[in-house]
Amino acid sequence: MSDELLIKLLSIKENYMNKEDALKIAIISGLIVAAITIFVYTPLSEKIFKRDSSVKIIAEENENIANETNEQNVIVDKKTNGVTRENISNKGVDNQMQSENFSSYINTSITNSSGKTNIAITVVDENGNISSSISSSIANVYNQTNNTGNTGLLKSSFIHQSGFQELLEGNSEIIEKLKLNNYADYIAIGRIRYLIRKGILADGTFVCTASITMSIISTSQKSIAKSFSFSEKGNGATEIQAQEAATEKLINKYYNEYSSL
């Protein structure tokens, strides 16, 4: 064999060995990369899966809790017309508190012990404050008709409660809670309003219109015995004089036309 042929054979063998080594290296590298990928991403995938599972479990638990809460809130007794037992319980507590507090609205020093018919008068002005002067004037009207009129039975703290308007309308429940029959035979409650304007016929004068609305409540019947409204006008050189004149006419008319029970 010639030297030239020997050199070619050696060259071919070397090239073949290089290609075979390269293929082996490529295969080994691929296996290494695959192993690293599996090693790195498998724990991460497990963590992600566990996290998603945990989130899903928590969400399901929250949904179950919400459903249980809703079910508890909609437990309805047919006898209560759709009102939950819990609400009924709260209302019972509120009613109990209100019943206990009603006694604080009454001046318990006033008693219904005289042999005459006892009338307790409370009149409030347009600002929602007790008008002591009008209340006293009307009480005096009843005293002049062989009855006993007094003021101050209802405290001012009650005037600003919704119960005062309900009492004015003859709400029997309010009458019962206040236990008014222990203090008077009748409750005369009302509102007075004054409207003042300048006089037209004479310069420098004023005209006042006094308007009153009254409810006379029988405490034994727990209802309105009668109710009425009327107005009177008065003139004066000042607003005060006009108001006083209107008030005087108002009280006189009350005595003459509305003092009977």
Order of alpha helices (4+ residues) and beta strands (2+ residues): alpha-alpha-beta-alpha-beta-alpha-alpha-alpha-beta-beta-beta-alpha
